[in-house]
Amino acid sequence: MSSFVTFSQGDTSTFKAQLALGLNSPLKNGFVSGFEGKTYNFPTVNLGVQYMFKPVLGAKLDFSFNRISNQNNTQEFKLNYTRINLQAVYNANKIFSSLRQNKGVFAHAGPGISMIKPLGNFAQNKTSFLNMMAGIEYHHGISSDLSVYVDVSYIHGFAKDFAPISDGFGAFNGNLLTLTIGASISLSGCYYCE
């Protein structure tokens, strides 16, 4: 989540909502031997709200749903990877001072929890674990209260290894890369008001 902030804006861009859609790529070492996920999976859906405490620093709470399925010619499976994270947000526009006023770059990072739910024959093999994610967003303002953005994020899972014999197959406990495109809607003013 992000905001376009200038020093004269006051309350603008304090509170906003975001919705994004895109792809995910699970790292291969997170699967049980014999199971391989597709390199790119659709969909990844992100929903979130953000509050900026200061022009350069804020926080956001976001929810993400990701579907992961098997590579062709490998053991068939599908699973839902859901996460919830509380993250700090940093307005990096000072670093990228050459950007126009209706553009912005924002970094975000913070802890959360990942919940894995295999589908079909492996539905009983649910698991959850802590995660840490970090990402960067590039925004382009469309109007005073709407911007479109691209987000690239990495989610690192802190899961213990699982034993396929006792714990079952079909689970994933690894790391995930996501690429999403979305819309950010200001709920408290506009992004780049004069």
Protein Blocks (a to p, Z undefined) as FASTA:
>chain_A
ZZdddfklomgokbccddddddddddfklpcehiacdfbdcddddddddddfbfkbccdd
ddddddddddehiacdddddddddddddddfklmmmmbcfkbccdddddddddddddehj
llmmgccdddddddddddddfblmbccdddddddddfbdcddfklnoghiacbdcddddd
dddddfebcfkbZZ
